[in-house]
Every structure is written in C-alpha cells, then in structure tokens.
C-alpha cells in the first residue's frame, strides 16, 4: 500500500523494520492511531485503508 501513498519512498528493508516496530505496539491505546491496509479477498489486490484512532 505504501506505493499508493504520497509519502516519501522507503526501501523494502525500511518497510519491514517499520512493520516489526508497529507489531510491538498495543492496539486501542490512548493517544495512538493505527492505519490498516485492506485488500480484496479474491486476488489480494490493494482495496484501500482504514485509520483507527
């Protein structure tokens, strides 16, 4: 999904490191938010994203 964002480009290694860091965070904690990518079940193509605060 990152390639569809208007943010700075990152390497695959940067993305993996970021995801590993994010996996350690507790969901539904005050003063945080999560951005979740969605994909189509049939072909796993990106469908969009949802921000949860």
N, C-alpha and C positions, 0 to 999 in steps of 0.2 A: 504494500500500500504506500510505502514511503515515496515511491517514484511519482505518485499522483498528487503529492503534497507540494506546496510552494516553498518548502523549507530548503535549507542547504543540503546538497547531496552528501551522502555518507557511504563509506565502503561497506562491504558485507561484514567485515570484522567489526566495524563500529556498530553496526546494527545488532549483531549477535551480542556484543558486550552490553549494549543498552538493554536488550531484552533480558539478559541474565540479571542485570541490576533491578529491572522492574519486577521480575518474578519474586524477589525478596520482599516487596512492599505488601503491606496488609491492605486488602480491599475494604472500601467503605470506612475510611478513617477521616476524622475531621480535617478540614483544610487541605484535602487532596482531591485529585480527579484522575480518571483513567480514560484513555481513548482506546476503544476496542474496534479492530477491523472486522468486517463481515465479509463472507464470501458465499457464492452460490453453491448449493449442495451438489448440483448435477455435475458441474465442471470445475469447481473450486476457483473460478474467476472472481476477482475482487468485486464486491457489490456496494460497499460503502463503509461508513464508520459511525460509531456512536460515542459520544462523550458522556461519561457518568461522573457527576460531582456529588 
